[in-house]
Amino acid sequence: MEEAVLFCAFRVSGIGLLLMMLVNVHRNRNNRRKMFLIYRMMIFALPLILLNLLWYLCDRMLIPGGAPAALAFRILCYGAVAAETVLTLLYGKCYIRVPHSAAVPALRILKYIPAVLLVLISILDMEQTVTVIYLMMGAFLLHNNTLSQLISLDPLTRLNNRSEFRNYLSAKMALPTRGRLCLLMMDMNGFKSINDTYGHLEGDAALKRVSMCLKKACADVPGRPFIARYGGDEFIVVAETDNNFETERICDSIHMTLALENHKAQAPYQLTVSIGTARCDSSMHTIYDLVARADQELYRKKQKRKRMSA
């Protein structure tokens, strides 16, 4: 009797924990594509655990139904495992990052391991206890990843926030390759007039479009630069370049991408940015030294722009 109580209590508590995580994920679905998979992976985990519980109760004659009902619940349970496996496979292919190396193609198999393990565990584990534990651990990791994103990402633009930028740059400046670091600090030209003339909702839309353009402009840059929203209409890009010529190419790419977006959107205003750059050298001991240098350059660029437009 004690074994049955523990068996049922574990699954009931597992269902409760899944429901709590589902509610939290539902309230914070910002990255729609990723949340679509996470949400459904958790939803399919619920009937799987419930069907396993019903199988156990029927198999032990604790509820009416007996062996036929127990067999039916076991078959349905395996069907839920199959659906969960497909979703786990899709999640692995989309979001598990592995080093891309032609010399080691076997590394690409890593993204299929979670789904394969789920199948093997569900087949070998007669009572599905280990399967439930595996699902709960997976759900917890996904939930923890979701919370981590909420902490590190700007909710409007979905770029890294200032806190994540500080952590990233601090870690990079501690490496021997700190001399390759180049900081691009930029802010939008005329952002206040967009808010004042067209409203704050249009201002938010403009910020999103700029963030999208920054992602596009940096997508093909070697090393994939780190992009963050520093605050308000200020953005930051941290790139690793060998010389200032490469840095200027990134700046040109940002200006060109914004120009194409202006042509495509046909908005009644133009999206442009001023960019101040600074390279990390031996005189810079903290991230604030590098930020201050880029900020000074940004101020100089904006003053020059004002003089030219006057």
PAZAPA-4460 file (N, C-alpha, C; in steps of 0.05 Angstrom, whole numbers, plus 32768, in hexadecimal, padded with zeros to 4 digits):
% residues 310
    n_x    n_y    n_z   ca_x   ca_y   ca_z    c_x    c_y    c_z   seq   type   mol
   8011   7FE8   8000   8000   8000   8000   8011   8019   8000     1      M     A
   8027   8018   800F   8039   802F   8010   8045   8035   7FF5     2      E     A
   804C   801F   7FE6   8057   8023   7FCB   8043   8031   7FB9     3      E     A
   8029   8029   7FBB   8015   8035   7FAA   8011   8053   7FB0     4      A     A
   8012   8059   7FCA   800F   8075   7FD3   8026   8086   7FC8     5      V     A
   803F   807C   7FCA   8056   808A   7FC0   8055   808D   7FA1     6      L     A
   804C   8078   7F94   804A   8078   7F77   8037   808E   7F6E     7      F     A
   801F   808F   7F7A   800A   80A2   7F73   8013   80BF   7F7B     8      C     A
   801E   80C1   7F93   8026   80DC   7F9D   803A   80E9   7F8B     9      A     A
   804D   80D8   7F81   8062   80E3   7F70   8057   80EE   7F56    10      F     A
   8044   80DF   7F4A   8039   80E8   7F31   8025   80FF   7F34    11      R     A
   8016   80FF   7F4A   8004   8116   7F4E   8014   812F   7F53    12      V     A
   802A   812D   7F62   803B   8145   7F67   8048   814D   7F4D    13      S     A
   8050   813A   7F3C   805B   8140   7F22   8048   814F   7F10    14      G     A
   802F   8147   7F10   801A   8155   7F00   8017   8171   7F0B    15      I     A
   8016   8174   7F25   8014   818F   7F31   802B   81A1   7F2A    16      G     A
   8043   8197   7F2A   805A   81A7   7F23   8059   81AF   7F05    17      L     A
   8051   819C   7EF4   804F   81A3   7ED8   803A   81B9   7ED3    18      L     A
   8024   81B7   7EE1   800F   81CB   7EDE   8019   81E6   7EE7    19      L     A
   8028   81E7   7EFD   8033   8201   7F06   8046   820D   7EF1    20      M     A
   8057   81FB   7EE6   806A   8205   7ED1   805C   820E   7EB8    21      M     A
   8046   81FF   7EB1   8037   8206   7E99   802A   8222   7E9C    22      L     A
   801F   8227   7EB4   8013   8242   7EB8   8028   8258   7EB5    23      V     A
   803F   8253   7EC1   8054   8267   7EBF   805E   826B   7EA2    24      N     A
   8062   8255   7E93   806A   8257   7E78   8055   8266   7E67    25      V     A
   803B   8260   7E6C   8025   826C   7E5E   8025   828A   7E62    26      H     A
   802B   8293   7E7A   802B   82B0   7E81   8042   82BF   7E74    27      R     A
   8057   82B0   7E6D   8070   82BE   7E64   8078   82B4   7E48    28      N     A
   8065   82B0   7E37   806C   82A6   7E1C   8074   82BE   7E0A    29      R     A
   808E   82C4   7E0B   8098   82DA   7DFA   80A3   82D0   7DE0    30      N     A
   80B5   82BC   7DE2   80C0   82AF   7DCA   80AC   829A   7DC1    31      N     A
   809A   82A2   7DAF   8083   8291   7DA7   808C   8276   7D9C    32      R     A
   80A0   8276   7D8C   80A8   825D   7D7F   80B2   8249   7D94    33      R     A
   80C4   8253   7DA5   80CF   8241   7DB9   80BA   8239   7DCE    34      K     A
   80A9   824C   7DD6   8095   8246   7DEA   8080   8233   7DDF    35      M     A
   807B   8234   7DC5   8068   8221   7DB9   8070   8204   7DBE    36      F     A
   808A   81FE   7DBB   8094   81E3   7DBF   8095   81DC   7DDD    37      L     A
   809F   81EF   7DED   80A1   81E9   7E0A   8085   81E5   7E16    38      I     A
   8073   81F5   7E0E   8057   81F4   7E19   804B   81D8   7E12    39      Y     A
   804E   81D0   7DFA   8042   81B6   7DF1   8051   819E   7DFD    40      R     A
   806B   81A1   7E01   807A   818B   7E0D   8070   8186   7E2A    41      M     A
   806A   819C   7E38   8060   8199   7E53   8043   818F   7E53    42      M     A
   8033   8198   7E3F   8017   818F   7E3E   8016   8171   7E39    43      I     A
   8027   8167   7E27   8026   814A   7E21   8032   813A   7E38    44      F     A
   8043   8146   7E48   804E   8138   7E60   8038   8133   7E74    45      A     A
   8024   8144   7E76   800E   8141   7E89   7FFE   8128   7E85    46      L     A
   7FF2   8123   7E6D   7FE3   810A   7E69   7FF4   80F1   7E6B    47      P     A
   800E   80F4   7E64   801F   80DD   7E67   8021   80D4   7E84    48      L     A
   8025   80E7   7E96   8027   80E0   7EB2   800C   80D7   7EBD    49      I     A
   7FF7   80E4   7EB4   7FDC   80DC   7EBD   7FD5   80C0   7EB4    50      L     A
   7FDA   80BA   7E9B   7FD4   809F   7E90   7FE5   808A   7E9E    51      L     A
   7FFE   8090   7EA5   800E   807D   7EB4   8002   8078   7ED0    52      N     A
   7FF7   808D   7EDC   7FEB   808A   7EF6   7FD2   8079   7EF4    53      L     A
   7FC1   807D   7EDF   7FA9   806E   7EDC   7FB0   8050   7ED6    54      L     A
   7FC5   804C   7EC6   7FCD   8030   7EC0   7FD4   8022   7EDA    55      W     A
   7FE3   802F   7EEB   7FEB   8023   7F05   7FD3   801C   7F16    56      Y     A
   7FC0   802F   7F18   7FA9   802B   7F29   7F98   8014   7F1F    57      L     A
   7F95   8011   7F04   7F85   7FFB   7EF8   7F95   7FE1   7EFB    58      C     A
   7FAE   7FE2   7EF6   7FBF   7FCA   7EF7   7FBF   7FBD   7F13    59      D     A
   7FBE   7FCF   7F28   7FBE   7FC5   7F44   7FA2   7FC2   7F4F    60      R     A
   7F8E   7FC5   7F3D   7F71   7FC2   7F44   7F69   7FD6   7F5A    61      M     A
   7F75   7FEE   7F5A   7F6E   8002   7F6D   7F56   8013   7F63    62      L     A
   7F51   8012   7F49   7F38   801E   7F3E   7F2D   800A   7F2A    63      I     A
   7F13   800B   7F25   7F06   7FF8   7F12   7F12   7FFA   7EF6    64      P     A
   7F13   7FE3   7EE9   7F1D   7FE2   7ECE   7F2E   7FC9   7EC9    65      G     A
   7F3F   7FC3   7EDC   7F4F   7FAB   7EDA   7F63   7FAB   7EC3    66      G     A
   7F6B   7F93   7EBA   7F81   7F90   7EA7   7F7A   7F9D   7E8C    67      A     A
   7F62   7F9B   7E81   7F5C   7FA8   7E67   7F60   7FC7   7E68    68      P     A
   7F56   7FD3   7E7D   7F5A   7FF0   7E80   7F77   7FF7   7E83    69      A     A
   7F86   7FE7   7E93   7FA2   7FEC   7E97   7FB1   7FEB   7E7D    70      A     A
   7FAB   7FD7   7E6B   7FB8   7FD4   7E51   7FB1   7FEC   7E40    71      L     A
   7F98   7FF5   7E40   7F90   800D   7E30   7FA0   8026   7E39    72      A     A
   7FA2   8029   7E53   7FB0   8041   7E5D   7FCE   803F   7E56    73      F     A
   7FDA   8027   7E57   7FF6   8024   7E50   7FFA   802B   7E32    74      R     A
   7FE8   8022   7E21   7FEB   8029   7E04   7FE9   8047   7E00    75      I     A
   7FD5   8053   7E0D   7FD2   8071   7E0B   7FEB   807F   7E16    76      L     A
   7FF6   8073   7E2B   800E   807F   7E37   8025   807F   7E23    77      C     A
   8029   8069   7E14   803E   8067   7E00   8038   807A   7DE9    78      Y     A
   801E   807F   7DE3   8017   8092   7DCE   801F   80AE   7DD7    79      G     A
   801B   80B5   7DF1   8024   80CF   7DFB   8042   80D1   7DFB    80      A     A
   8050   80BB   7E00   806E   80BB   7DFE   8077   80C1   7DE2    81      V     A
   8069   80B5   7DCE   8070   80BA   7DB2   806D   80D7   7DAB    82      A     A
   8056   80E3   7DB4   8052   8100   7DAE   8067   8111   7DBC    83      A     A
   806D   810A   7DD5   8082   8118   7DE4   809D   8116   7DD7    84      E     A
   80A3   80FE   7DCC   80BC   80FA   7DBE   80BF   810B   7DA5    85      T     A
   80A9   810E   7D96   80AA   811F   7D7E   80B0   813C   7D86    86      V     A
   80A2   8145   7D9B   80A7   8161   7DA4   80C3   8165   7DAE    87      L     A
   80CD   8151   7DBD   80E8   8152   7DC7   80FC   8153   7DB1    88      T     A
   80F7   8143   7D9C   8108   8143   7D84   8108   815E   7D76    89      L     A
   80F1   816A   7D73   80EF   8184   7D67   80FE   8199   7D77    90      L     A
   80FB   8198   7D91   8108   81AB   7DA3   8126   81A8   7DA0    91      Y     A
   8130   818F   7DA0   814C   818A   7D9E   8158   8194   7D84    92      G     A
   8149   8190   7D6E   8153   8199   7D54   8154   81B8   7D52    93      K     A
   8141   81C5   7D5F   813F   81E2   7D5D   8151   81F1   7D71    94      C     A
   8153   81E6   7D89   815F   81F6   7D9E   8177   81EB   7DAD    95      Y     A
   817E   81D2   7DA8   8196   81C7   7DB4   81AE   81CE   7DA2    96      I     A
   81BF   81DF   7DAB   81D5   81E9   7D9A   81ED   81D6   7D9E    97      R     A
   81F8   81CD   7D88   8210   81BC   7D88   8225   81C9   7D76    98      V     A
   823F   81C5   7D7B   8253   81D0   7D69   8250   81C6   7D4D    99      P     A
   8250   81D8   7D3A   824D   81D0   7D1E   8269   81CB   7D13   100      H     A
   826F   81B2   7D0F   828A   81AB   7D05   8287   8194   7CF1   101      S     A
   8291   8199   7CD9   8290   8184   7CC5   82A2   816C   7CCC   102      A     A
   82B6   8171   7CDD   82C9   815C   7CE5   82BC   8149   7CF9   103      A     A
   82A9   8153   7D08   829C   8143   7D1D   827E   8143   7D18   104      V     A
   8274   8136   7D04   8257   8135   7CFE   8247   8127   7D14   105      P     A
   8255   8115   7D23   8247   8106   7D38   823C   8118   7D4D   106      A     A
   8247   8130   7D50   823D   8143   7D64   8220   814B   7D5F   107      L     A
   8218   814A   7D46   81FD   8152   7D3F   81E8   813F   7D4B   108      R     A
   81F1   8126   7D52   81DF   8113   7D5E   81D6   811C   7D7A   109      I     A
   81E5   812E   7D86   81DF   8136   7DA2   81C3   8141   7DA4   110      L     A
   81B9   814F   7D8F   819F   815C   7D91   8188   8147   7D90   111      K     A
   818E   812E   7D89   817A   8119   7D88   817A   8108   7DA2   112      Y     A
   818E   810B   7DB3   8191   80FA   7DCA   8179   80FC   7DDE   113      I     A
   816F   8115   7DE4   8158   8116   7DF7   8140   8105   7DEE   114      P     A
   8139   8106   7DD4   8122   80F7   7DCA   8128   80D9   7DCA   115      A     A
   8140   80D1   7DC3   8148   80B4   7DC3   8147   80A9   7DE0   116      V     A
   8151   80B9   7DF3   8151   80B0   7E0F   8134   80AC   7E19   117      L     A
   8123   80BE   7E11   8107   80BC   7E1A   80FA   80A2   7E10   118      L     A
   80FF   809B   7DF7   80F5   8082   7DEC   8100   806A   7DFB   119      V     A
   811A   8069   7DFE   8127   8052   7E0C   811D   804F   7E28   120      L     A
   811C   8065   7E37   8113   8064   7E53   80F7   805A   7E55   121      I     A
   80E5   8064   7E43   80C9   805C   7E45   80C5   803F   7E3E   122      S     A
   80D6   8034   7E2D   80D4   8017   7E26   80DF   8006   7E3C   123      I     A
   80F5   800D   7E48   8102   7FFD   7E5C   80F5   7FFF   7E78   124      L     A
   80EA   8016   7E7D   80DE   801B   7E98   80C1   8012   7E99   125      D     A
   80BC   7FFB   7EA5   80A1   7FEF   7EA5   808C   8001   7EB2   126      M     A
   8094   800C   7EC9   8080   801D   7ED8   8082   803A   7ED0   127      E     A
   8094   8041   7EBE   8097   805D   7EB4   809F   8071   7EC9   128      Q     A
   80AA   8068   7EE0   80B2   807A   7EF5   80CA   808B   7EEB   129      T     A
   80DE   807E   7EDF   80F5   808C   7ED5   80ED   809F   7EBE   130      V     A
   80D9   8096   7EAE   80CF   80A7   7E98   80C4   80C1   7EA3   131      T     A
   80B4   80BF   7EB9   80A8   80D6   7EC5   80BE   80E9   7ED0   132      V     A
   80D2   80DD   7EDD   80E8   80ED   7EE8   80F7   80FB   7ED1   133      I     A
   80FB   80ED   7EBB   8108   80F9   7EA4   80F8   8111   7E99   134      Y     A
   80DE   810D   7E97   80CD   8122   7E8D   80CD   813A   7EA0   135      L     A
   80CC   8135   7EBA   80CC   814A   7ECE   80E6   815A   7ECD   136      M     A
   80FC   814C   7ECA   8116   8159   7EC8   8117   816A   7EAF   137      M     A
   810D   815F   7E99   810D   816F   7E80   80FC   8187   7E82   138      G     A
   80E4   8184   7E8E   80D2   819B   7E91   80DE   81B0   7EA3   139      A     A
   80EC   81A7   7EB8   80F9   81BB   7ECA   810F   81CA   7EBC   140      F     A
   811F   81BC   7EAB   8134   81C9   7E9C   8129   81DD   7E89   141      L     A
   8113   81D6   7E7B   8107   81E8   7E68   80FB   8201   7E76   142      L     A
   80EF   81FC   7E8D   80E3   8211   7E9D   80F9   8224   7EA7   143      H     A
   810F   8218   7EB0   8126   8228   7EBA   8132   8239   7EA4   144      N     A
   8133   822D   7E8C   813E   823B   7E74   812C   8253   7E6D   145      N     A
   8111   824F   7E70   80FE   8264   7E6B   8101   827B   7E7E   146      T     A
   8104   8275   7E98   8108   8289   7EAC   8123   8298   7EA8   147      L     A
   8137   8289   7EA0   8151   8296   7E9B   814F   82AA   7E84   148      S     A
   813F   82A3   7E6F   813B   82B6   7E59   812D   82CF   7E62   149      Q     A
   8119   82CB   7E74   810A   82E2   7E7E   811C   82F5   7E8D   150      L     A
   8130   82EA   7E9B   8142   82FB   7EAA   8156   8309   7E98   151      I     A
   815F   82FB   7E83   8175   8306   7E73   816D   8315   7E5A   152      S     A
   8153   8313   7E52   814B   831F   7E39   8139   8338   7E3E   153      L     A
   813C   834C   7E2D   812B   8363   7E2D   810F   835B   7E23   154      D     A
   80FA   8360   7E32   80DF   8355   7E2B   80D4   8361   7E11   155      P     A
   80DC   8379   7E09   80D1   8386   7DF2   80DF   837C   7DD8   156      L     A
   80F9   837F   7DD8   8109   8379   7DBF   8113   835D   7DBE   157      T     A
   8112   834D   7DD4   811C   8332   7DD5   813A   8331   7DD0   158      R     A
   8148   8347   7DD5   8165   8348   7DD5   816F   8344   7DF2   159      L     A
   8188   833F   7DF5   8194   833D   7E10   8190   8358   7E1E   160      N     A
   818C   8357   7E38   8189   8370   7E47   81A4   837A   7E52   161      N     A
   81A3   8390   7E61   81BC   839C   7E6B   81CB   8389   7E7F   162      R     A
   81BC   837B   7E8F   81C9   8369   7EA2   81D8   8353   7E94   163      S     A
   81CB   8347   7E80   81D8   8332   7E71   81F0   833D   7E61   164      E     A
   81EE   8356   7E58   8205   8362   7E4A   821D   8365   7E5D   165      F     A
   8218   836E   7E75   822E   8371   7E88   823B   8357   7E8E   166      R     A
   822B   8342   7E92   8237   8328   7E98   8248   831E   7E80   167      N     A
   823D   8321   7E68   824B   8318   7E50   8265   8327   7E4C   168      Y     A
   8264   8342   7E4E   827C   8352   7E49   8291   834D   7E5E   169      L     A
   8289   834A   7E77   829B   8345   7E8D   82AB   832B   7E88   170      S     A
   829C   8316   7E7F   82A9   82FD   7E7A   82BC   82FF   7E62   171      A     A
   82B4   830D   7E4E   82C5   8310   7E36   82DE   8320   7E3C   172      K     A
   82DC   8335   7E4D   82F3   8345   7E53   8307   8337   7E65   173      M     A
   82FF   8321   7E71   8311   8311   7E82   8322   82FE   7E71   174      A     A
   831C   82FB   7E57   832A   82E8   7E46   8343   82F5   7E39   175      L     A
   8356   82E4   7E31   836E   82EF   7E24   8368   82FD   7E0A   176      P     A
   8351   82F6   7DFD   834A   8302   7DE3   833B   831C   7DE6   177      T     A
   833D   8329   7DFD   832D   8341   7E02   8334   8357   7DEF   178      R     A
   834C   8357   7DE3   8354   836B   7DD0   8344   836B   7DB6   179      G     A
   8336   8355   7DB0   8325   8353   7D98   8309   835E   7D9D   180      R     A
   8303   8365   7DB6   82E8   836E   7DBC   82E4   838A   7DB2   181      L     A
   82CD   838E   7DA5   82C6   83A9   7D9B   82A9   83AE   7DA3   182      C     A
   82A4   83C4   7DB0   8289   83CB   7DBA   827C   83E0   7DA8   183      L     A
   8264   83DA   7D9E   8255   83EE   7D8E   823E   83F7   7D9F   184      L     A
   823D   8410   7DA6   8227   841C   7DB5   8218   842E   7DA2   185      M     A
   81FE   842B   7DA2   81EE   843A   7D8F   81D3   8443   7D9B   186      M     A
   81C9   8459   7D92   81AD   8460   7D99   819F   846A   7D80   187      D     A
   8185   846A   7D81   8174   8471   7D6A   8173   848F   7D67   188      M     A
   8175   8498   7D4E   8172   84B5   7D49   8155   84BD   7D47   189      N     A
   814D   84D1   7D56   8132   84DB   7D55   811D   84C9   7D62   190      G     A
   8126   84B8   7D75   8112   84A6   7D81   80FD   84B5   7D91   191      F     A
   8105   84CB   7D9E   80F1   84DA   7DAE   80DB   84E5   7D9C   192      K     A
   80E3   84EE   7D84   80CE   84FA   7D72   80BB   84E4   7D68   193      S     A
   80C5   84CB   7D66   80B3   84B5   7D5E   809E   84B1   7D73   194      I     A
   80A7   84B0   7D8C   8094   84AD   7DA3   8080   84C4   7DA4   195      N     A
   808B   84DC   7DA2   807A   84F4   7DA4   8066   84F7   7D8E   196      D     A
   806E   84EF   7D75   805D   84F3   7D5E   804A   84DC   7D59   197      T     A
   8054   84C3   7D5C   8044   84AC   7D55   803B   849B   7D6C   198      Y     A
   8044   84A2   7D84   803B   8493   7D9C   8050   847E   7DA5   199      G     A
   804D   8476   7DBE   8060   8463   7DC9   805E   8447   7DBE   200      H     A
   8046   843F   7DB4   8044   8425   7DA8   8054   8424   7D8E   201      L     A
   8054   8439   7D7F   8064   843A   7D67   8082   843C   7D6E   202      E     A
   8088   8449   7D85   80A3   8449   7D8E   80AD   842D   7D95   203      G     A
   809C   841D   7DA2   80A3   8401   7DA8   80A8   83F1   7D8F   204      D     A
   8096   83F6   7D7B   8099   83E8   7D61   80B4   83EF   7D54   205      A     A
   80BC   8408   7D56   80D5   8411   7D4B   80ED   8404   7D59   206      A     A
   80EB   8401   7D73   8100   83F4   7D82   8103   83D6   7D79   207      L     A
   80EC   83CA   7D75   80EC   83AE   7D6C   80F9   83AB   7D50   208      K     A
   80F3   83BE   7D3F   80FE   83BD   7D24   811C   83C1   7D24   209      R     A
   8125   83D3   7D35   8142   83D7   7D37   8150   83BE   7D42   210      V     A
   8144   83B2   7D56   8150   8399   7D61   8151   8383   7D4C   211      S     A
   813C   8381   7D3C   813B   836D   7D26   8151   8373   7D12   212      M     A
   8155   838D   7D0B   816A   8394   7CF8   8186   838E   7D03   213      C     A
   818A   8392   7D1D   81A4   838C   7D29   81AA   836E   7D27   214      L     A
   8195   835E   7D2C   8199   8341   7D2A   81A0   8339   7D0D   215      K     A
   8192   8345   7CFA   8198   833F   7CDE   81B4   8347   7CD6   216      K     A
   81BB   8360   7CDE   81D5   836A   7CD6   81ED   835A   7CE2   217      A     A
   81E8   834F   7CFA   81FE   8340   7D07   81FD   8322   7D03   218      C     A
   81E8   8319   7CF4   81E4   82FC   7CF1   81FC   82EE   7CE3   219      A     A
   8208   82FB   7CCF   821D   82EF   7CC0   8239   82F7   7CC9   220      D     A
   823B   8306   7CDF   8255   830F   7CE9   8262   82F7   7CF8   221      V     A
   827B   82F1   7CF2   8288   82DB   7CFF   8288   82DE   7D1E   222      P     A
   8282   82C9   7D2C   8281   82CA   7D49   8266   82D2   7D54   223      G     A
   8253   82DA   7D43   8238   82E2   7D4B   8239   82F6   7D62   224      R     A
   823C   8310   7D5C   823E   8325   7D71   8227   8323   7D85   225      P     A
   822D   832C   7D9D   8219   832E   7DB3   820A   8348   7DB0   226      F     A
   81EF   8346   7DB0   81DE   835E   7DAC   81CD   8361   7DC5   227      I     A
   81CB   837A   7DCF   81BB   837F   7DE7   81AD   839A   7DE4   228      A     A
   8197   839D   7DF2   818A   83B7   7DF6   8195   83C2   7E10   229      R     A
   81A3   83D9   7E0E   81AF   83E4   7E25   819C   83F4   7E36   230      Y     A
   8187   83FF   7E2A   8173   840E   7E38   8167   8423   7E26   231      G     A
   814C   8427   7E28   813F   843B   7E17   8143   8435   7DFA   232      G     A
   814E   8447   7DEB   8153   8443   7DCE   8171   843E   7DC9   233      D     A
   817F   8434   7DDE   819C   842E   7DDB   81A0   8410   7DD8   234      E     A
   81B1   8409   7DC5   81B8   83ED   7DC0   81D6   83EA   7DC0   235      F     A
   81DE   83D1   7DC5   81FB   83CB   7DC7   8200   83B1   7DB7   236      I     A
   8216   83B2   7DA8   8220   839A   7D9B   823D   8395   7DA4   237      V     A
   8243   837D   7DAC   825F   8376   7DB4   8269   8362   7D9F   238      V     A
   827D   836A   7D90   8288   8359   7D7A   82A6   8354   7D7F   239      A     A
   82AF   833E   7D75   82CC   8337   7D76   82D7   833B   7D5A   240      E     A
   82E7   834F   7D56   82F2   8356   7D3C   8310   8358   7D3E   241      T     A
   831E   8354   7D27   833B   8356   7D26   8345   8373   7D22   242      D     A
   8334   8384   7D16   833C   839F   7D11   8324   83B1   7D0F   243      N     A
   8328   83CB   7D0E   8313   83DE   7D0D   8303   83DE   7CF2   244      N     A
   8310   83D4   7CDD   8303   83D1   7CC3   82EB   83BE   7CC5   245      F     A
   82EF   83A8   7CD4   82D9   8394   7CD7   82C3   83A1   7CE8   246      E     A
   82CA   83B1   7CFB   82B6   83BE   7D0C   82A5   83D1   7CFB   247      T     A
   82B3   83E0   7CE9   82A4   83F3   7CD8   8291   83E4   7CC5   248      E     A
   8299   83CC   7CBD   8288   83BC   7CAB   826E   83B4   7CBA   249      R     A
   8270   83AE   7CD4   8258   83A8   7CE3   8246   83C1   7CE5   250      I     A
   8253   83D8   7CEA   8243   83F1   7CEB   8235   83F6   7CD1   251      C     A
   8243   83F3   7CBB   8237   83F7   7CA0   8220   83E3   7C9C   252      D     A
   8224   83CA   7CA4   820F   83B6   7CA1   81F6   83BE   7CB1   253      S     A
   81F9   83CA   7CC9   81E3   83D2   7CD9   81D4   83E9   7CCB   254      I     A
   81E3   83FD   7CC1   81D6   8414   7CB3   81C8   840A   7C9A   255      H     A
   81D4   83F8   7C8B   81C7   83EE   7C73   81AE   83DE   7C79   256      M     A
   81AF   83CE   7C8D   8197   83BE   7C95   8180   83D0   7C9D   257      T     A
   8186   83E5   7CAC   8172   83F8   7CB4   8166   8406   7C9C   258      L     A
   8177   840D   7C89   816D   841B   7C70   815A   8409   7C61   259      A     A
   8161   83EF   7C5F   814F   83DC   7C51   8135   83D9   7C60   260      L     A
   8136   83D9   7C7A   811E   83D7   7C8B   810C   83EF   7C87   261      E     A
   8118   8407   7C85   8109   841F   7C81   80FA   841E   7C66   262      N     A
   8108   8414   7C52   80FB   8411   7C37   80E5   83FD   7C38   263      H     A
   80E9   83E7   7C46   80D5   83D2   7C48   80BD   83DA   7C58   264      K     A
   80C1   83E7   7C6F   80AB   83EE   7C81   809B   8406   7C77   265      A     A
   80A8   8418   7C68   809B   8430   7C5E   808C   843F   7C75   266      Q     A
   809A   8441   7C8C   808F   8451   7CA2   8093   846F   7C9D   267      A     A
   8083   847F   7CAA   8086   849D   7CA6   809F   84A9   7CB3   268      P     A
   80B1   8498   7CBD   80C9   84A2   7CC9   80E0   848E   7CC2   269      Y     A
   80F8   8498   7CC4   810F   8487   7CBD   811D   847D   7CD7   270      Q     A
   8124   8463   7CD6   8132   8457   7CED   8150   8459   7CE7   271      L     A
   815E   8468   7CF7   817C   846A   7CF4   8188   846A   7D10   272      T     A
   81A1   8463   7D12   81AF   8462   7D2B   81CA   8470   7D29   273      V     A
   81D4   847A   7D3F   81EF   8484   7D41   81FF   846F   7D50   274      S     A
   8217   8469   7D47   8227   8454   7D53   8242   845E   7D5D   275      I     A
   8248   8459   7D76   8262   845F   7D81   8271   8445   7D86   276      G     A
   828A   8442   7D7E   8299   8429   7D81   82B1   842D   7D93   277      T     A
   82B9   8418   7DA0   82D0   8418   7DB1   82DC   83FC   7DB2   278      A     A
   82F7   83FB   7DAF   8305   83E1   7DB1   8311   83DE   7DCD   279      R     A
   8310   83C6   7DD7   831B   83C1   7DF2   833A   83C0   7DF0   280      C     A
   8346   83D1   7E01   8364   83D1   7E01   836E   83CF   7E1E   281      D     A
   8388   83D1   7E22   8394   83CC   7E3C   838C   83E2   7E50   282      S     A
   8383   83F9   7E47   837B   840E   7E5A   8360   840A   7E66   283      S     A
   8351   83F6   7E5C   8336   83F1   7E66   8336   83D9   7E78   284      M     A
   832E   83DF   7E92   8330   83CA   7EA6   8314   83BF   7EAD   285      H     A
   82FF   83CE   7EA8   82E4   83C6   7EAE   82D2   83CA   7E95   286      T     A
   82BB   83BE   7E96   82A8   83C1   7E80   829F   83DE   7E7D   287      I     A
   829F   83ED   7E94   8296   8409   7E93   82AA   841A   7E84   288      Y     A
   82C4   8413   7E85   82D8   8422   7E75   82D2   841F   7E57   289      D     A
   82CB   8407   7E4F   82C5   8402   7E32   82AB   8410   7E2A   290      L     A
   8297   840E   7E3C   827D   841B   7E36   8280   8439   7E35   291      V     A
   8290   8445   7E47   8294   8462   7E47   82A1   846B   7E2E   292      A     A
   82B5   845C   7E24   82C3   8463   7E0C   82B0   8463   7DF3   293      R     A
   82A0   844E   7DF2   828C   844C   7DDC   8277   8462   7DDE   294      A     A
   826F   8468   7DF6   825B   847D   7DFB   8266   8498   7DF2   295      D     A
   827F   849E   7DF8   828C   84B7   7DEF   828C   84B9   7DD0   296      Q     A
   8292   84A3   7DC3   8293   84A2   7DA6   8276   84A6   7D9B   297      E     A
   8263   849A   7DA8   8247   849D   7DA0   823E   84BA   7DA3   298      L     A
   8246   84C7   7DB9   823F   84E3   7DBD   824B   84F5   7DA7   299      Y     A
   8264   84EF   7DA0   8272   84FE   7D8B   8263   84FB   7D70   300      R     A
   825A   84E2   7D6A   824C   84DD   7D51   8231   84EC   7D50   301      K     A
   8223   84EC   7D66   8209   84FA   7D67   820D   8518   7D64   302      K     A
   8221   8523   7D71   8226   8540   7D6E   822D   8547   7D52   303      Q     A
   823D   8536   7D45   8244   853A   7D29   822B   8539   7D17   304      K     A
   8219   8526   7D1D   8200   8524   7D0E   81EF   853D   7D11   305      R     A
   81ED   8547   7D29   81DD   855F   7D2F   81E8   8577   7D20   306      K     A
   8203   857A   7D1F   820F   8590   7D11   820A   858F   7CF3   307      R     A
   820A   8576   7CE8   8205   8572   7CCC   81E9   8578   7CC4   308      M     A
   81D6   8572   7CD6   81B9   8576   7CD0   81B0   8592   7CD6   309      S     A
   81C1   85A2   7CE4   81B9   85BD   7CEC   81BA   85D0   7CD4   310      A     A
***
